[in-house]
Amino acid sequence: MRSEFEFKGKKMSEDKEQVEVESGVDEKPKGTSWTGYLARIERRQGLWVGVVAVVIAAFLLGRACATGTAAVDEHAGHEHAEEGAASEYVCPMHPQVRQSEPGTCPICFMDLVPVESGTAGGDVPGVSLTPGAKALARVQTAKAEEVELARSVLVYGRVEVNETAEVDLTAWAGGRIERLYVQAVGEKVKKGQRLARIYSPDLLAAQQTLVQAARNLESAQESGSEMRASAAQAALDAARTELRLLGMSRNQIAAVLKKRKAQEFVDIFASSAGTVRERVVSQGDWVQPGGRVLSLMALDTVWVQLDVYERDLHYVQVGQTVRLSIPALSEEAAEGEIAFIDPVIDAQKRVARARVVLKNADAQLRPGMFVTGSVEAPVLEDAHVPLSVPATSVLWTGTRSLVYRVEDHNGEPVYVPAPVVLGARVGERFVIKEGLSAGDEVVTNGAFRVDASLQIRGGPTMMSTEMADPSGHAGHAHGEPLPKVEVSAEGTEFDPPVQAEQLPDDVWYCDMGTVHYARGEEGDGTCPLCNMKLKHKPAGADDDSESDGGGHAH
């Protein structure tokens, strides 16, 4: 055992000496075990291997960079050449920020990009697109055309009684209602039907006068005196007329003459057929001459009163056909013509009523039923078929509208902004009052993308404040100077913003494409509204900007 132990110890000692020689360590530090000492040496050896690997990789990378230097320098040279060719740089997010050298946007701090080629050039304020750009923008076009347009005006209303077929039955003579033969609203009444019985002192006295006049006539005729007979006949005729005026019929008067006796009670008969709409009196009531007893309505024809909003009155005319739908009759459809339009607007509902007369022989239409209707109204401009374009072609800013018209420029299509004056929108089309001619080709899909492309390139767009008037009148873009504004030394805010050319000379202003702040003195050199650096406008700056197009520098 001892000899074996001594042998192993000797072997370990020899290994230790070998490790010390290879690792460059003369001796093991005191207090360190042999196991920890050997592990530390192995870590050092691994570190050396890593250092060698890094050196080799750096050498290989250096060779690769050296071989690619020429290609990189050549590509960089092209980039510098392109940058040198760019005459203006613009912010992609704020196109009003423009300057003549590279830089960053003072608003969003994005790098300015050179303005790409693609504007039409010359006097055409438009943009041309490559086939690839046109495909990406999904640009589609159509022609402005004079086509017949019809606007469908929806109207709502209800069935009402035909006012011309309403009849009020009145008492021709004052008296007491002794009996009512028609009691309930809604009862149907025939012409000549007995409605009520009345006791009237006036009728009774007039009947007695009639009976006495008849007797006097008989006496005069028996006397043989023509004069007396003529006078008696005149008195009889007057008594008969008085009873007619008090409401008695010829048959009733004849019955009184036949019996030679006045009737204490007189019946009231219906002068026309209809349905009881209202019962005004009750049995035992006293009525005055002309007082209403019953109200009848005829329902063989009815009125449909439709509410037409004032914005739609321009399209609705007397004589137009209306297609009606009645929900209470399972959406049963009917057609009629507008017979009358109320000349007065309802102050509360802001509508005018349009009347349609419908036949109602089967009495299915009842007053109070709701009705919906549709009027197909032709849209005309000065009694002619209007010029129109698809609604998708119009860009609307709230104060004005424009379309992009396709023009030929040296054999290439150019998209030019054209301000227009809009008429009514009819379905999926807009009426064009001014700004286009029949046959003009306009962008119907992708107009906003075309506008954005032109905006980046500095052309007049939907958001431009300067653009030709569609009516053909000259504007500020055609030489008419903008009015000058005053700027105080302490500072002036402009809301809405103004153009730089409106400022007087020798002022400091915040150039955001438009000016919202300016002052007569430089002060601290920053805008108190947005903290941007103020720009100085020297004398004659307006003349310089007209010659070189101006710039944006902060």
C-alpha positions as CSV (number, residue, x, y, z in Angstrom):
1,M,0.0,0.0,0.0
2,R,2.7,2.4,0.9
3,S,4.7,1.8,-2.2
4,E,1.6,2.3,-4.3
5,F,0.8,5.5,-2.5
6,E,4.3,6.8,-2.9
7,F,4.2,5.9,-6.6
8,K,0.9,7.8,-7.1
9,G,2.2,10.8,-5.2
10,K,5.3,10.9,-7.3
11,K,3.2,10.7,-10.5
12,M,1.0,13.6,-9.3
13,S,4.1,15.6,-8.5
14,E,5.5,15.1,-12.0
15,D,2.1,16.1,-13.5
16,K,2.0,19.2,-11.4
17,E,5.5,20.2,-12.6
18,Q,4.5,19.7,-16.2
19,V,1.4,21.8,-15.8
20,E,3.4,24.6,-14.1
21,V,5.9,24.6,-17.0
22,E,3.2,24.7,-19.7
23,S,1.0,27.3,-18.0
24,G,3.9,29.6,-17.1
25,V,3.0,29.4,-13.4
26,D,5.9,28.8,-11.1
27,E,4.0,27.6,-8.2
28,K,0.5,27.0,-6.8
29,P,-0.7,29.8,-4.6
30,K,-0.9,29.0,-0.9
31,G,-4.4,28.1,0.4
32,T,-5.5,26.9,-3.1
33,S,-6.5,23.2,-3.7
34,W,-5.0,21.3,-6.5
35,T,-8.4,20.9,-8.1
36,G,-9.2,24.6,-8.2
37,Y,-5.7,25.4,-9.3
38,L,-6.0,23.1,-12.3
39,A,-9.5,24.4,-13.2
40,R,-8.2,28.0,-13.3
41,I,-5.4,27.0,-15.6
42,E,-7.9,25.3,-18.0
43,R,-9.9,28.6,-18.1
44,R,-6.9,30.6,-19.0
45,Q,-6.1,28.2,-21.8
46,G,-9.7,28.6,-23.2
47,L,-9.3,32.4,-23.1
48,W,-6.2,32.2,-25.2
49,V,-8.0,30.1,-27.7
50,G,-10.9,32.7,-27.9
51,V,-8.4,35.5,-28.5
52,V,-6.8,33.7,-31.3
53,A,-10.2,33.0,-32.9
54,V,-11.2,36.7,-32.8
55,V,-7.9,37.7,-34.4
56,I,-8.5,35.3,-37.3
57,A,-12.1,36.5,-37.8
58,A,-10.9,40.1,-37.8
59,F,-8.3,39.3,-40.4
60,L,-10.9,37.6,-42.7
61,L,-13.4,40.5,-42.3
62,G,-10.7,43.0,-43.1
63,R,-9.9,41.3,-46.4
64,A,-13.6,41.1,-47.3
65,C,-14.1,44.9,-46.6
66,A,-11.0,45.6,-48.6
67,T,-12.3,43.7,-51.7
68,G,-15.7,45.5,-51.5
69,T,-14.4,49.1,-51.0
70,A,-14.4,49.9,-54.7
71,A,-18.1,48.8,-55.1
72,V,-19.2,50.7,-52.0
73,D,-17.3,53.8,-53.1
74,E,-18.9,53.6,-56.5
75,H,-22.4,53.2,-55.1
76,A,-21.8,56.1,-52.6
77,G,-20.7,58.2,-55.5
78,H,-24.0,57.6,-57.3
79,E,-25.9,58.6,-54.1
80,H,-23.9,61.8,-53.8
81,A,-24.5,62.5,-57.4
82,E,-28.3,62.0,-56.9
83,E,-28.3,64.3,-53.8
84,G,-26.4,66.9,-55.7
85,A,-28.9,66.8,-58.5
86,A,-31.8,67.4,-56.1
87,S,-32.9,71.0,-56.1
88,E,-35.3,70.8,-53.2
89,Y,-35.8,68.7,-50.1
90,V,-39.2,68.1,-48.5
91,C,-40.6,66.5,-45.3
92,P,-42.7,63.4,-46.3
93,M,-45.1,64.1,-43.3
94,H,-45.2,67.9,-43.7
95,P,-44.8,68.9,-47.3
96,Q,-44.9,72.6,-46.5
97,V,-41.5,72.2,-45.0
98,R,-39.1,72.6,-48.0
99,Q,-35.5,73.8,-48.3
100,S,-32.7,73.7,-50.8
101,E,-30.3,71.5,-48.8
102,P,-30.6,68.2,-46.8
103,G,-31.7,68.5,-43.3
104,T,-34.4,67.5,-40.8
105,C,-38.0,68.6,-40.4
106,P,-38.4,71.1,-37.5
107,I,-41.9,69.7,-36.8
108,C,-41.4,65.9,-36.7
109,F,-37.5,65.7,-37.0
110,M,-37.7,63.3,-39.9
111,D,-34.9,63.5,-42.5
112,L,-35.9,65.6,-45.5
113,V,-36.0,63.7,-48.8
114,P,-35.1,65.1,-52.2
115,V,-38.1,66.0,-54.4
116,E,-38.5,63.2,-56.9
117,S,-38.9,63.8,-60.6
118,G,-42.4,63.2,-62.0
119,T,-44.0,66.5,-62.2
120,A,-45.3,67.4,-65.6
121,G,-42.9,70.3,-66.0
122,G,-43.6,73.4,-68.1
123,D,-46.9,75.2,-67.4
124,V,-48.8,72.1,-66.5
125,P,-49.4,72.0,-62.7
126,G,-49.9,68.2,-62.6
127,V,-48.1,65.0,-61.9
128,S,-47.3,62.0,-64.2
129,L,-47.0,58.5,-62.9
130,T,-44.9,55.6,-64.1
131,P,-46.9,52.5,-65.0
132,G,-45.7,50.8,-61.8
133,A,-46.8,53.8,-59.7
134,K,-50.1,53.9,-61.4
135,A,-50.7,50.3,-60.7
136,L,-49.8,50.7,-57.1
137,A,-52.1,53.6,-56.7
138,R,-54.9,51.7,-58.5
139,V,-55.7,54.7,-60.6
140,Q,-58.9,54.4,-62.6
141,T,-60.5,57.0,-64.8
142,A,-63.9,57.9,-66.4
143,K,-65.3,60.7,-68.5
144,A,-67.5,63.5,-67.4
145,E,-70.8,62.9,-69.2
146,E,-74.2,64.5,-69.6
147,V,-76.5,61.7,-68.5
148,E,-80.1,61.7,-67.3
149,L,-80.2,61.6,-63.5
150,A,-83.2,61.0,-61.3
151,R,-83.2,61.7,-57.6
152,S,-85.4,59.4,-55.5
153,V,-87.1,61.6,-52.9
154,L,-88.4,59.7,-49.9
155,V,-91.5,61.1,-48.3
156,Y,-93.7,60.2,-45.4
157,G,-97.3,61.0,-44.5
158,R,-100.7,59.7,-43.6
159,V,-104.2,59.2,-45.0
160,E,-106.6,62.1,-44.2
161,V,-110.2,62.9,-45.0
162,N,-110.9,64.6,-48.2
163,E,-111.8,68.0,-47.0
164,T,-113.9,68.8,-50.0
165,A,-116.2,65.8,-49.1
166,E,-116.8,66.9,-45.5
167,V,-120.4,68.0,-44.7
168,D,-121.7,69.6,-41.5
169,L,-125.4,69.1,-40.8
170,T,-126.8,72.2,-39.1
171,A,-130.0,73.3,-37.5
172,W,-131.6,75.8,-39.9
173,A,-133.9,77.1,-37.1
174,G,-133.2,77.3,-33.4
175,G,-134.8,74.8,-31.2
176,R,-134.5,71.8,-28.9
177,I,-133.2,68.4,-30.1
178,E,-136.1,66.0,-29.2
179,R,-134.5,62.9,-30.6
180,L,-131.3,61.7,-32.3
181,Y,-131.6,58.8,-34.8
182,V,-127.8,58.6,-35.4
183,Q,-125.8,58.3,-32.2
184,A,-122.3,56.9,-32.9
185,V,-119.3,58.2,-34.7
186,G,-118.5,56.0,-37.7
187,E,-122.1,55.1,-38.6
188,K,-122.7,55.2,-42.3
189,V,-125.5,57.6,-43.4
190,K,-127.4,57.5,-46.7
191,K,-128.6,60.6,-48.5
192,G,-132.1,61.5,-47.3
193,Q,-131.8,59.5,-44.1
194,R,-133.6,60.9,-41.0
195,L,-131.0,62.1,-38.5
196,A,-132.7,64.1,-35.7
197,R,-136.1,65.6,-34.6
198,I,-136.3,69.1,-33.5
199,Y,-138.9,71.3,-31.7
200,S,-138.6,74.9,-33.0
201,P,-140.9,77.8,-32.1
202,D,-139.8,79.6,-35.3
203,L,-140.7,76.6,-37.4
204,L,-144.0,76.2,-35.6
205,A,-144.9,79.9,-36.2
206,A,-143.9,79.8,-39.8
207,Q,-146.1,76.7,-40.4
208,Q,-149.0,78.4,-38.8
209,T,-148.5,81.4,-41.1
210,L,-148.4,79.0,-44.0
211,V,-151.7,77.3,-43.0
212,Q,-153.4,80.7,-42.5
213,A,-152.1,81.9,-45.9
214,A,-153.6,78.8,-47.5
215,R,-157.0,79.4,-45.9
216,N,-156.9,83.1,-47.0
217,L,-156.2,82.0,-50.6
218,E,-159.2,79.7,-50.6
219,S,-161.4,82.5,-49.2
220,A,-160.2,84.9,-51.9
221,Q,-160.8,82.5,-54.7
222,E,-164.4,81.8,-53.4
223,S,-165.1,85.6,-53.3
224,G,-164.2,85.9,-57.0
225,S,-162.0,88.8,-56.5
226,E,-158.9,88.5,-58.5
227,M,-157.1,91.2,-56.5
228,R,-157.7,89.4,-53.2
229,A,-156.7,86.1,-54.8
230,S,-153.5,87.5,-56.2
231,A,-152.6,89.0,-52.8
232,A,-153.4,85.8,-51.0
233,Q,-151.3,83.8,-53.4
234,A,-148.4,86.1,-52.8
235,A,-148.7,85.6,-49.1
236,L,-148.8,81.9,-49.4
237,D,-145.7,81.8,-51.6
238,A,-143.9,84.0,-49.0
239,A,-144.9,81.6,-46.2
240,R,-143.7,78.6,-48.2
241,T,-140.3,80.4,-49.0
242,E,-139.8,81.2,-45.3
243,L,-140.3,77.5,-44.4
244,R,-137.8,76.5,-47.1
245,L,-135.3,78.9,-45.6
246,L,-135.9,77.4,-42.2
247,G,-134.9,74.0,-43.5
248,M,-138.2,72.3,-44.3
249,S,-138.3,70.2,-47.5
250,R,-141.0,70.6,-50.2
251,N,-142.5,67.3,-49.1
252,Q,-142.7,68.5,-45.5
253,I,-144.4,71.8,-46.6
254,A,-146.8,69.9,-48.8
255,A,-147.7,67.7,-45.8
256,V,-148.5,70.7,-43.7
257,L,-150.7,72.2,-46.4
258,K,-152.5,69.0,-46.9
259,K,-153.3,68.5,-43.3
260,R,-153.9,72.2,-42.7
261,K,-152.1,71.8,-39.4
262,A,-148.7,72.9,-38.2
263,Q,-146.3,70.1,-37.1
264,E,-144.9,70.5,-33.6
265,F,-141.8,68.6,-34.3
266,V,-139.8,68.7,-37.5
267,D,-137.3,66.0,-38.7
268,I,-133.8,66.8,-40.0
269,F,-132.6,64.7,-43.0
270,A,-129.1,64.0,-44.4
271,S,-128.4,66.1,-47.4
272,S,-125.6,63.8,-48.6
273,A,-124.3,60.3,-47.9
274,G,-121.2,59.7,-45.7
275,T,-119.9,58.5,-42.4
276,V,-120.5,60.2,-39.1
277,R,-117.2,61.9,-38.2
278,E,-118.5,63.8,-35.2
279,R,-121.7,64.1,-33.1
280,V,-121.9,67.6,-31.8
281,V,-125.2,67.6,-29.8
282,S,-127.0,65.2,-27.6
283,Q,-130.7,64.6,-27.2
284,G,-132.3,67.5,-25.3
285,D,-129.7,70.1,-26.3
286,W,-130.9,73.5,-27.5
287,V,-129.3,74.6,-30.7
288,Q,-129.1,78.0,-32.3
289,P,-129.9,78.7,-35.9
290,G,-126.9,77.4,-37.9
291,G,-125.6,75.3,-35.0
292,R,-123.9,72.0,-36.0
293,V,-125.7,68.8,-35.2
294,L,-123.6,66.2,-37.0
295,S,-120.4,66.1,-39.1
296,L,-120.3,63.7,-42.0
297,M,-117.3,62.6,-44.2
298,A,-117.3,60.9,-47.5
299,L,-114.6,58.2,-47.8
300,D,-115.0,57.2,-51.4
301,T,-111.9,59.4,-52.0
302,V,-109.2,60.2,-49.5
303,W,-106.2,62.5,-49.3
304,V,-102.7,61.4,-48.7
305,Q,-100.8,64.2,-47.1
306,L,-97.0,63.8,-47.6
307,D,-94.3,65.7,-45.7
308,V,-91.7,67.1,-48.1
309,Y,-88.6,68.5,-46.4
310,E,-87.6,71.9,-47.7
311,R,-84.3,70.6,-49.0
312,D,-86.2,68.3,-51.4
313,L,-88.9,70.8,-52.5
314,H,-86.8,71.7,-55.5
315,Y,-87.3,68.2,-56.9
316,V,-91.0,67.8,-56.2
317,Q,-93.5,69.3,-58.6
318,V,-97.3,69.2,-59.1
319,G,-98.3,66.4,-61.5
320,Q,-95.4,64.1,-60.6
321,T,-96.2,60.4,-60.0
322,V,-95.7,59.1,-56.4
323,R,-95.4,55.4,-55.6
324,L,-97.0,54.8,-52.2
325,S,-96.6,52.0,-49.7
326,I,-99.0,51.4,-46.9
327,P,-97.6,49.4,-44.0
328,A,-101.1,48.7,-42.5
329,L,-102.1,47.0,-45.7
330,S,-99.1,44.7,-45.9
331,E,-97.1,47.2,-47.8
332,E,-99.7,47.4,-50.5
333,A,-98.5,49.7,-53.2
334,A,-100.5,52.4,-54.9
335,E,-99.7,55.2,-57.3
336,G,-101.1,58.7,-57.5
337,E,-100.2,62.2,-58.8
338,I,-99.3,65.2,-56.7
339,A,-102.3,67.5,-56.9
340,F,-101.2,70.3,-54.6
341,I,-98.1,71.5,-52.7
342,D,-98.6,73.7,-49.7
343,P,-96.9,77.1,-50.3
344,V,-96.1,77.5,-46.6
345,I,-93.4,75.7,-44.7
346,D,-94.4,74.2,-41.3
347,A,-92.3,76.2,-38.8
348,Q,-91.9,73.3,-36.4
349,K,-91.3,70.4,-38.7
350,R,-89.6,72.3,-41.6
351,V,-91.7,70.6,-44.2
352,A,-94.3,71.4,-46.8
353,R,-97.3,69.1,-47.4
354,A,-97.8,67.5,-50.8
355,R,-101.4,66.2,-51.5
356,V,-102.2,63.1,-53.4
357,V,-105.9,62.2,-54.1
358,L,-106.7,58.4,-54.1
359,K,-109.9,56.6,-54.9
360,N,-111.2,54.5,-52.0
361,A,-114.1,52.5,-53.4
362,D,-113.5,49.5,-51.1
363,A,-113.0,51.7,-48.1
364,Q,-109.6,50.1,-47.2
365,L,-107.9,53.4,-46.8
366,R,-108.7,54.8,-43.5
367,P,-107.9,58.3,-42.2
368,G,-104.8,58.1,-39.9
369,M,-103.0,55.3,-41.7
370,F,-99.3,55.9,-42.2
371,V,-97.9,56.0,-45.7
372,T,-94.4,56.1,-47.2
373,G,-93.8,57.3,-50.7
374,S,-91.1,57.7,-53.3
375,V,-90.9,60.4,-56.0
376,E,-88.5,59.9,-58.9
377,A,-87.5,63.5,-59.8
378,P,-85.4,64.3,-62.8
379,V,-82.3,66.4,-62.0
380,L,-81.9,69.3,-64.4
381,E,-79.6,72.3,-64.7
382,D,-81.3,75.2,-66.4
383,A,-83.8,72.7,-67.9
384,H,-81.0,70.7,-69.5
385,V,-79.4,67.3,-68.7
386,P,-76.6,68.1,-66.3
387,L,-72.9,67.3,-66.6
388,S,-71.8,64.8,-63.9
389,V,-68.9,62.6,-62.7
390,P,-68.7,59.6,-60.4
391,A,-68.8,60.7,-56.7
392,T,-65.4,58.9,-56.0
393,S,-63.6,61.4,-58.3
394,V,-64.3,64.4,-56.1
395,L,-61.9,65.5,-53.3
396,W,-63.7,67.8,-50.9
397,T,-61.9,70.0,-48.4
398,G,-64.9,71.5,-46.8
399,T,-64.6,74.9,-48.6
400,R,-63.9,73.8,-52.1
401,S,-63.8,70.7,-54.3
402,L,-61.5,69.4,-57.0
403,V,-61.0,66.5,-59.4
404,Y,-58.0,65.3,-61.2
405,R,-58.3,65.7,-64.9
406,V,-56.2,63.6,-67.2
407,E,-54.4,65.6,-69.9
408,D,-52.0,64.6,-72.6
409,H,-48.6,66.1,-72.2
410,N,-46.0,65.1,-74.9
411,G,-47.8,61.8,-75.3
412,E,-47.9,61.1,-71.6
413,P,-50.9,61.2,-69.3
414,V,-50.7,64.0,-66.7
415,Y,-53.0,64.3,-63.8
416,V,-53.9,67.9,-63.3
417,P,-56.0,69.2,-60.3
418,A,-59.1,71.0,-61.5
419,P,-61.3,72.9,-59.0
420,V,-65.0,72.4,-59.6
421,V,-68.3,73.8,-58.4
422,L,-70.5,70.9,-57.3
423,G,-74.3,70.6,-57.7
424,A,-76.5,68.0,-56.2
425,R,-75.3,64.5,-55.4
426,V,-77.6,62.0,-57.2
427,G,-76.9,58.4,-56.2
428,E,-73.3,57.7,-57.0
429,R,-72.7,60.8,-59.1
430,F,-72.1,64.5,-58.5
431,V,-73.5,67.2,-60.8
432,I,-70.7,69.6,-62.0
433,K,-71.8,73.2,-62.4
434,E,-68.4,74.7,-63.3
435,G,-64.9,73.4,-63.9
436,L,-65.2,70.6,-66.4
437,S,-66.6,70.0,-69.9
438,A,-68.3,67.0,-71.4
439,G,-65.7,64.4,-72.4
440,D,-63.1,65.4,-69.8
441,E,-61.4,62.3,-68.4
442,V,-61.1,62.4,-64.6
443,V,-59.6,60.1,-62.0
444,T,-62.3,58.0,-60.2
445,N,-60.1,55.8,-58.1
446,G,-56.8,56.7,-56.6
447,A,-57.4,60.4,-56.7
448,F,-56.2,60.9,-53.1
449,R,-53.0,59.0,-53.8
450,V,-52.4,61.2,-56.9
451,D,-53.0,64.3,-54.8
452,A,-50.5,63.1,-52.1
453,S,-47.9,62.5,-54.8
454,L,-48.3,66.0,-56.2
455,Q,-48.2,67.5,-52.7
456,I,-44.9,65.8,-52.0
457,R,-43.5,67.3,-55.3
458,G,-44.7,70.8,-54.4
459,G,-47.5,71.1,-56.9
460,P,-51.0,72.7,-56.2
461,T,-53.2,70.2,-54.4
462,M,-56.5,69.9,-52.6
463,M,-55.0,71.6,-49.5
464,S,-53.3,74.4,-51.5
465,T,-54.5,77.9,-50.6
466,E,-53.7,79.2,-54.1
467,M,-55.5,77.6,-57.1
468,A,-57.3,78.8,-60.1
469,D,-61.0,79.7,-59.7
470,P,-63.1,77.2,-61.6
471,S,-65.3,80.0,-62.9
472,G,-62.3,81.3,-64.8
473,H,-61.7,84.5,-62.7
474,A,-58.2,85.3,-61.9
475,G,-56.9,84.5,-58.4
476,H,-53.9,85.1,-56.3
477,A,-52.0,82.5,-58.3
478,H,-52.4,84.6,-61.4
479,G,-50.7,87.8,-60.4
480,E,-53.2,89.4,-58.1
481,P,-51.2,90.5,-55.0
482,L,-52.3,89.3,-51.5
483,P,-53.3,92.0,-49.1
484,K,-50.5,93.1,-46.7
485,V,-50.8,92.6,-42.9
486,E,-49.5,94.6,-40.0
487,V,-46.9,93.2,-37.6
488,S,-46.2,94.7,-34.3
489,A,-42.7,94.9,-32.7
490,E,-43.8,92.8,-29.8
491,G,-45.4,90.1,-32.0
492,T,-48.6,89.3,-33.9
493,E,-50.5,86.0,-34.1
494,F,-52.4,85.2,-37.3
495,D,-55.4,82.9,-37.1
496,P,-56.0,81.8,-39.8
497,P,-52.4,81.8,-41.0
498,V,-51.2,84.2,-43.7
499,Q,-48.7,83.9,-46.5
500,A,-45.1,85.1,-46.1
501,E,-45.5,87.5,-49.0
502,Q,-48.2,89.3,-47.0
503,L,-45.7,90.3,-44.3
504,P,-43.9,93.7,-44.4
505,D,-40.1,93.7,-45.0
506,D,-37.6,93.4,-42.2
507,V,-39.6,91.2,-39.8
508,W,-39.0,87.9,-38.1
509,Y,-41.6,85.1,-38.6
510,C,-42.3,81.5,-38.0
511,D,-42.2,79.8,-41.4
512,M,-44.5,76.7,-41.4
513,G,-45.3,77.0,-45.1
514,T,-47.8,79.6,-43.8
515,V,-47.2,82.1,-41.1
516,H,-49.0,82.0,-37.7
517,Y,-46.6,84.4,-35.9
518,A,-44.4,87.3,-36.7
519,R,-42.7,90.2,-34.9
520,G,-40.8,93.3,-35.8
521,E,-37.8,92.5,-33.6
522,E,-35.8,89.3,-33.4
523,G,-36.1,89.0,-29.6
524,D,-35.0,85.5,-28.4
525,G,-35.3,84.2,-32.0
526,T,-38.0,81.6,-31.3
527,C,-41.7,81.4,-31.9
528,P,-43.7,81.6,-28.6
529,L,-46.4,79.3,-30.1
530,C,-44.3,76.4,-31.3
531,N,-40.7,77.2,-30.2
532,M,-39.4,77.0,-33.7
533,K,-36.6,79.3,-34.9
534,L,-37.8,82.5,-36.4
535,K,-36.8,83.4,-40.0
536,H,-35.9,86.9,-41.1
537,K,-37.6,88.5,-44.1
538,P,-35.2,91.1,-45.5
539,A,-36.2,93.8,-47.9
540,G,-37.0,92.5,-51.4
541,A,-37.6,88.9,-50.2
542,D,-40.9,88.8,-52.1
543,D,-39.1,89.5,-55.4
544,D,-36.5,86.8,-54.7
545,S,-39.1,84.2,-53.8
546,E,-41.0,84.9,-57.0
547,S,-37.8,84.3,-59.0
548,D,-36.5,81.1,-57.3
549,G,-39.6,79.7,-55.8
550,G,-38.7,80.4,-52.2
551,G,-37.5,77.9,-49.6
552,H,-38.0,76.8,-46.0
553,A,-35.2,77.3,-43.6
554,H,-35.2,77.0,-39.8
